[in-house]
Amino acid sequence: MPKIKTRLKKDDNVKVISGKEKGKTGKIISFKHGKNLRVIVENTNMVKKHLKASQKSKGGIVDKEMPISVSNVQLECPHCDKITRIGIRFLEDGRKVRFCKKCNEDLLTE
């Protein structure tokens, strides 16, 4: 099974553009690879999870984020505050950077 590529990265701020969570924004926590690439976005797609008591945890009902398809989220540009597609270009020193397709600003990672 080929790995699905995306230009999104962990800790990017994204907005959910379709589904029951449409309009919510949050930071990408992690990626789930499989048949479809999915992302876990903080405070979206919350479910109640029943945990059995163990030596590590007391047990009970906890809230947990569930994965969303990567096609249902889009990056929120930190410069123009709009949802946008991501382009890739090379700088003069040879580094590869992502850029916002709407405002043409670089999305430098820390």
N, C-alpha and C positions, 0 to 999 in steps of 0.2 A: 504494500500500500504506500503510494508516494506521500511525502509530507507536504501539507498544504502551506503555502507561503503567504505571509501578510506583512504589511509595512508597519503595523501597530507594534508597540513595545510595552513591556510591563511598566507600570506607573504612568502611562499616558492617560489623560483625561478624555473620556469618550462620552458620547450621548447616544442613548438607545433610540433608533429611528423607526422601529416597527415592533409589533407584538404588544402584549398586555402591559409592558413596562415603558411604553413609548413616552419620550419626553424626559425621562430621568437621566441624570448625569452622574458620573462617578469615575473612580480611578481603576484601571485594570489591575487585579490582584494576581491572576495567573491564567495560563492557557491550558486547555485540555485537548490533546491530540487524539485522533481516532479517525473514524470514517469522515466526520465533519470536524473542522476546527471550531472550537468553542472557547469563549472567554468568561472569566468570573469577574464581574464588576461589583465594586463595593456598594452595599445597600440597595442592590437591585435583584429582582427575582428571588425574594426571600421566602423560605419555607420553614415550617416547624419540623424539627427533627427530634425523634424520641430516642434518648440515649439510655442504655442499660447501665446500672451502677457497676463500677469496677474499682480496683484499688487506686486508679489514677483519677477517676471522676466520680462525682456524687450521683450522676445520672439526672434524669428529668427531661424537660422539653426545652430545646434551645433553638434560636433562630439562626439560619444558615443561608448563605448565598448559593444559588445554583447556577450552572453554566448557561450562557446565551450564545447562540450562533454568531460567529464573527461577522456575518453578513448583515446582522441586525444592529451593529454599532458603527459609529463613525467618529473620527477624531475631532475634538474641539480645539481649534487653533488658539494657543495662548496669546498671540499677538492681536488677531482681529476678532476673537471670541465668536467665530462662526464655525459650524461644522463643515469639514472640508475633506477633500481627497489629499493623498500624500504623494509627492514626487520625490525622485532621488537625483542628486547631481553631485559632481566632484568639485572640490575646491582647488585653488591653485597649488596648495601643498600636497595634493593627492588624496585628501580625506574624502570619504563618502558621507554626505549628510542628507537628511530628509528635509523637504520644504513644503510649505503650505501652497496649494494650487490657487488659492483665492488672493492672498496678499503677497505671495512670493517671498515670504520671510523664512529663514532657516529655522528648523526645529532641532536645535542643538540639545544633545542629551548630556546630563551632568555626570 
